[in-house]
Amino acid sequence: MTFVRASLLLVFGLAAAGCGRVEPWVKPYERERLADPIMSWDRDPVSSSYMRHVYESREGSRGALGGAGGGCGCN
């Protein structure tokens, strides 16, 4: 019986130790090195940015994606 109680105490102790406040293992300034380009939504972000700009300029009178400026393309 004492072995069971000791093992339960050990399990609960380890579980309670996991709930403590711990510093993050990866610092905010280290996260940029861990970001993998393969995880991005766009294959070519420069081209996607340009195409979004063109779309916003053409559809600016309607509101499209919330870009600033009118339909003339001059922001």
Secondary structure, DSSP 4 states (H G I P E B T S, - for coil): -HHHHHHHHHHHHHHHHTTS----SS-GGGHHHH--GGGSS-S-HHHHHHHHHHHHHHTTTTTTT--SS-TTS--
